[in-house]
Amino acid sequence: MSEETVPLTAGAGQPKGLLQQMEELMAALNADLSALDADLQGDGGPGRGVAEEEAG
């Protein structure tokens, strides 16, 4: 998971509003979760447990 800092100022040095900061954080979180979901789906998805791996 990537850890990024969100700058507190926008382009011309004006402070960002709390709502804008939260929207950006939620967008970043959503992207991370989407990537994690894609990784998990590529690893065989549900139903692939430790017992199956040990038996195989």
C-alpha positions, 0 to 999 in steps of 0.5 A: 500500500502506498503512503502519500502525503496530501499537501495542505495548499492548492496551486496558488498557495490557498489552503484546501477545504476539508471537504476537498482533502477528504474527497482526495483521500477517499479517491486514493483509498478507492484506487488502492482498494481497487488495486488490492481487489484486482490482485486478490482476484488474480491470485485464484479468488475465494475458495483457495485455502491453506489446506488446498495449497498444502495438499497440492 
